[in-house]
């Protein structure tokens, strides 16, 4: 059985730009603005087995639209106690 990866969304200090990637990534897969510093977790979801199957820009846009609808776009998430599979 292969290890699943956790998708994480980050925001900048002003919480107006966003980035997406896998928890273990050193670089983001997609960002809303190049050159920003994305340092805060805002969400984690969907554990996936093959990250090559994801359209990262589309996934980030989808997350932003969903978060705006739920009004959770500015909520920071603490992943320090997250239990991995």
Backbone as JSON Lines, residues from 0, in Angstrom:
{"i":0,"aa":"X","n":[0.85,-1.2,0.0],"ca":[0.0,0.0,0.0],"c":[0.88,1.24,0.0]}
{"i":1,"aa":"X","n":[0.61,2.19,-0.87],"ca":[1.44,3.38,-0.97],"c":[1.0,4.45,0.04]}
{"i":2,"aa":"X","n":[1.93,5.33,0.36],"ca":[1.69,6.42,1.3],"c":[0.81,7.48,0.63]}
{"i":3,"aa":"X","n":[-0.19,7.97,1.33],"ca":[-1.03,9.04,0.79],"c":[-0.48,10.38,1.22]}
{"i":4,"aa":"X","n":[-0.65,11.39,0.38],"ca":[-0.15,12.73,0.66],"c":[-1.3,13.67,1.01]}
{"i":5,"aa":"X","n":[-1.04,14.58,1.94],"ca":[-2.03,15.55,2.37],"c":[-1.86,16.84,1.57]}
{"i":6,"aa":"X","n":[-2.94,17.34,0.99],"ca":[-2.93,18.61,0.26],"c":[-3.11,19.74,1.27]}
{"i":7,"aa":"X","n":[-2.25,20.75,1.21],"ca":[-2.31,21.88,2.13],"c":[-2.45,23.19,1.37]}
{"i":8,"aa":"X","n":[-3.21,24.11,1.96],"ca":[-3.38,25.45,1.4],"c":[-2.77,26.42,2.41]}
{"i":9,"aa":"X","n":[-2.04,27.4,1.89],"ca":[-1.35,28.39,2.71],"c":[-1.79,29.78,2.27]}
{"i":10,"aa":"X","n":[-1.56,30.77,3.13],"ca":[-1.83,32.16,2.79],"c":[-0.64,33.02,3.2]}
{"i":11,"aa":"X","n":[-0.63,34.24,2.7],"ca":[0.42,35.19,3.07],"c":[0.02,35.92,4.35]}
{"i":12,"aa":"X","n":[0.89,36.84,4.82],"ca":[0.62,37.54,6.09],"c":[-0.65,38.39,6.03]}
{"i":13,"aa":"X","n":[-1.0,38.89,4.85],"ca":[-2.2,39.71,4.69],"c":[-3.46,38.88,4.43]}
{"i":14,"aa":"X","n":[-3.26,37.59,4.25],"ca":[-4.36,36.64,3.99],"c":[-5.18,37.01,2.75]}
{"i":15,"aa":"X","n":[-4.47,37.49,1.72],"ca":[-5.18,37.85,0.49],"c":[-4.63,37.13,-0.75]}
{"i":16,"aa":"X","n":[-3.6,36.32,-0.55],"ca":[-3.05,35.5,-1.63],"c":[-2.89,34.09,-1.08]}
{"i":17,"aa":"X","n":[-2.94,33.09,-1.99],"ca":[-2.96,31.71,-1.53],"c":[-2.03,30.82,-2.36]}
{"i":18,"aa":"X","n":[-1.63,29.72,-1.74],"ca":[-0.76,28.74,-2.4],"c":[-1.23,27.35,-2.0]}
{"i":19,"aa":"X","n":[-0.94,26.36,-2.86],"ca":[-1.34,24.99,-2.61],"c":[-0.18,24.05,-2.92]}
{"i":20,"aa":"X","n":[-0.12,22.99,-2.16],"ca":[0.92,21.98,-2.39],"c":[0.7,20.8,-1.46]}
{"i":21,"aa":"X","n":[1.61,19.86,-1.52],"ca":[1.53,18.72,-0.62],"c":[2.28,19.07,0.66]}
{"i":22,"aa":"X","n":[1.86,18.48,1.77],"ca":[2.47,18.8,3.06],"c":[3.98,18.64,3.02]}
{"i":23,"aa":"X","n":[4.48,17.64,2.32],"ca":[5.91,17.39,2.31],"c":[6.66,18.16,1.22]}
{"i":24,"aa":"X","n":[5.96,18.97,0.42],"ca":[6.59,19.75,-0.66],"c":[7.52,20.83,-0.11]}
{"i":25,"aa":"X","n":[8.6,21.07,-0.83],"ca":[9.47,22.2,-0.51],"c":[9.05,23.44,-1.32]}
{"i":26,"aa":"X","n":[8.33,23.22,-2.42],"ca":[7.81,24.3,-3.25],"c":[6.32,24.08,-3.44]}
{"i":27,"aa":"X","n":[5.6,25.19,-3.66],"ca":[4.16,25.09,-3.89],"c":[3.87,24.62,-5.3]}
{"i":28,"aa":"X","n":[2.74,23.95,-5.48],"ca":[2.34,23.47,-6.81],"c":[1.64,24.56,-7.61]}
{"i":29,"aa":"X","n":[0.93,25.48,-6.91],"ca":[0.26,26.61,-7.57],"c":[0.13,27.74,-6.56]}
{"i":30,"aa":"X","n":[0.21,28.98,-7.05],"ca":[0.06,30.16,-6.21],"c":[-0.82,31.18,-6.92]}
{"i":31,"aa":"X","n":[-1.44,32.06,-6.14],"ca":[-2.26,33.11,-6.75],"c":[-1.4,34.3,-7.16]}
{"i":32,"aa":"X","n":[-0.22,34.46,-6.51],"ca":[0.68,35.57,-6.87],"c":[2.12,35.14,-6.63]}
{"i":33,"aa":"X","n":[2.92,35.19,-7.68],"ca":[4.34,34.86,-7.58],"c":[5.05,35.88,-6.68]}
{"i":34,"aa":"X","n":[6.04,35.43,-5.95],"ca":[6.86,36.33,-5.14],"c":[6.33,36.59,-3.74]}
{"i":35,"aa":"X","n":[5.16,36.08,-3.42],"ca":[4.61,36.24,-2.07],"c":[5.24,35.21,-1.13]}
{"i":36,"aa":"X","n":[5.21,35.48,0.17],"ca":[5.65,34.53,1.18],"c":[4.42,33.9,1.81]}
{"i":37,"aa":"X","n":[4.23,32.64,1.55],"ca":[3.07,31.91,2.06],"c":[3.52,31.12,3.29]}
{"i":38,"aa":"X","n":[3.08,31.57,4.45],"ca":[3.61,31.01,5.69],"c":[2.55,30.43,6.63]}
{"i":39,"aa":"X","n":[1.29,30.64,6.37],"ca":[0.24,30.19,7.29],"c":[-0.62,29.11,6.65]}
{"i":40,"aa":"X","n":[-0.83,28.02,7.4],"ca":[-1.78,27.01,6.95],"c":[-3.18,27.57,7.07]}
{"i":41,"aa":"X","n":[-4.0,27.37,6.06],"ca":[-5.41,27.73,6.18],"c":[-6.33,26.54,5.97]}
{"i":42,"aa":"X","n":[-5.8,25.46,5.4],"ca":[-6.64,24.27,5.22],"c":[-5.77,23.08,4.83]}
{"i":43,"aa":"X","n":[-6.29,21.92,5.12],"ca":[-5.66,20.67,4.69],"c":[-6.79,19.71,4.35]}
{"i":44,"aa":"X","n":[-6.64,18.98,3.28],"ca":[-7.72,18.12,2.84],"c":[-7.21,17.03,1.92]}
{"i":45,"aa":"X","n":[-8.09,16.15,1.51],"ca":[-7.86,15.11,0.5],"c":[-6.48,14.49,0.53]}
{"i":46,"aa":"X","n":[-6.41,13.35,1.07],"ca":[-5.15,12.62,0.97],"c":[-5.16,11.88,-0.35]}
{"i":47,"aa":"X","n":[-4.11,12.09,-1.13],"ca":[-4.06,11.53,-2.48],"c":[-2.87,10.59,-2.62]}
{"i":48,"aa":"X","n":[-2.96,9.7,-3.58],"ca":[-1.86,8.78,-3.84],"c":[-1.01,9.23,-5.02]}
{"i":49,"aa":"X","n":[-1.59,9.89,-6.01],"ca":[-0.83,10.3,-7.19],"c":[-1.05,11.78,-7.47]}
{"i":50,"aa":"X","n":[-0.07,12.61,-7.06],"ca":[-0.2,14.06,-7.24],"c":[-0.12,14.49,-8.69]}
{"i":51,"aa":"X","n":[0.31,13.59,-9.58],"ca":[0.39,13.93,-11.0],"c":[-0.98,13.97,-11.66]}
{"i":52,"aa":"X","n":[-1.99,13.48,-10.99],"ca":[-3.35,13.48,-11.54],"c":[-4.1,14.78,-11.24]}
{"i":53,"aa":"X","n":[-3.5,15.68,-10.5],"ca":[-4.19,16.9,-10.06],"c":[-3.79,18.09,-10.92]}
{"i":54,"aa":"X","n":[-4.78,18.88,-11.32],"ca":[-4.54,20.18,-11.94],"c":[-4.46,21.17,-10.78]}
{"i":55,"aa":"X","n":[-3.25,21.52,-10.36],"ca":[-3.05,22.29,-9.13],"c":[-3.66,23.69,-9.2]}
{"i":56,"aa":"X","n":[-3.57,24.37,-10.33],"ca":[-4.17,25.7,-10.46],"c":[-5.69,25.61,-10.32]}
{"i":57,"aa":"X","n":[-6.27,24.63,-10.95],"ca":[-7.72,24.43,-10.86],"c":[-8.12,24.08,-9.43]}
{"i":58,"aa":"X","n":[-7.35,23.24,-8.77],"ca":[-7.65,22.85,-7.39],"c":[-7.58,24.05,-6.45]}
{"i":59,"aa":"X","n":[-6.6,24.93,-6.64],"ca":[-6.48,26.13,-5.81],"c":[-7.66,27.07,-6.04]}
{"i":60,"aa":"X","n":[-8.04,27.28,-7.29],"ca":[-9.21,28.13,-7.6],"c":[-10.47,27.56,-6.98]}
{"i":61,"aa":"X","n":[-10.64,26.25,-7.05],"ca":[-11.81,25.6,-6.47],"c":[-11.84,25.8,-4.96]}
{"i":62,"aa":"X","n":[-10.68,25.64,-4.31],"ca":[-10.62,25.82,-2.86],"c":[-10.99,27.25,-2.49]}
{"i":63,"aa":"X","n":[-10.45,28.25,-3.2],"ca":[-10.74,29.65,-2.91],"c":[-12.24,29.92,-3.05]}
{"i":64,"aa":"X","n":[-12.85,29.45,-4.13],"ca":[-14.29,29.65,-4.33],"c":[-15.11,29.0,-3.23]}
{"i":65,"aa":"X","n":[-14.77,27.76,-2.86],"ca":[-15.49,27.06,-1.8],"c":[-15.32,27.76,-0.45]}
{"i":66,"aa":"X","n":[-14.1,28.21,-0.16],"ca":[-13.84,28.89,1.12],"c":[-14.58,30.21,1.21]}
{"i":67,"aa":"X","n":[-14.66,30.94,0.09],"ca":[-15.41,32.2,0.09],"c":[-16.88,31.95,0.39]}
{"i":68,"aa":"X","n":[-17.44,30.91,-0.21],"ca":[-18.85,30.58,0.03],"c":[-19.1,30.23,1.49]}
{"i":69,"aa":"X","n":[-18.16,29.52,2.1],"ca":[-18.3,29.08,3.5],"c":[-17.79,30.14,4.49]}
{"i":70,"aa":"X","n":[-17.23,31.22,3.97],"ca":[-16.65,32.29,4.78],"c":[-15.54,31.76,5.7]}
{"i":71,"aa":"X","n":[-14.8,30.76,5.22],"ca":[-13.7,30.2,6.02],"c":[-12.35,30.57,5.43]}
{"i":72,"aa":"X","n":[-12.33,31.45,4.47],"ca":[-11.1,31.74,3.74],"c":[-10.03,32.39,4.62]}
{"i":73,"aa":"X","n":[-10.41,33.02,5.72],"ca":[-9.43,33.7,6.56],"c":[-9.15,32.96,7.87]}
{"i":74,"aa":"X","n":[-9.6,31.74,7.98],"ca":[-9.39,30.96,9.2],"c":[-8.08,30.19,9.07]}
{"i":75,"aa":"X","n":[-7.21,30.37,10.05],"ca":[-5.92,29.67,10.03],"c":[-6.08,28.32,10.73]}
{"i":76,"aa":"X","n":[-5.44,27.29,10.18],"ca":[-5.54,25.93,10.7],"c":[-4.22,25.52,11.32]}
{"i":77,"aa":"X","n":[-4.28,24.93,12.52],"ca":[-3.08,24.41,13.17],"c":[-2.96,22.93,12.85]}
{"i":78,"aa":"X","n":[-1.93,22.56,12.09],"ca":[-1.74,21.17,11.71],"c":[-0.72,20.45,12.59]}
{"i":79,"aa":"X","n":[-0.3,21.06,13.67],"ca":[0.75,20.46,14.49],"c":[0.32,19.14,15.12]}
{"i":80,"aa":"X","n":[-0.96,18.97,15.36],"ca":[-1.44,17.72,15.96],"c":[-2.12,16.81,14.96]}
{"i":81,"aa":"X","n":[-1.92,17.07,13.66],"ca":[-2.57,16.26,12.64],"c":[-2.02,14.84,12.64]}
{"i":82,"aa":"X","n":[-2.9,13.86,12.7],"ca":[-2.5,12.46,12.68],"c":[-2.45,11.97,11.25]}
{"i":83,"aa":"X","n":[-1.26,11.6,10.8],"ca":[-1.11,11.09,9.44],"c":[-1.38,9.6,9.41]}
{"i":84,"aa":"X","n":[-1.77,9.11,8.24],"ca":[-2.03,7.68,8.07],"c":[-0.72,6.95,8.08]}
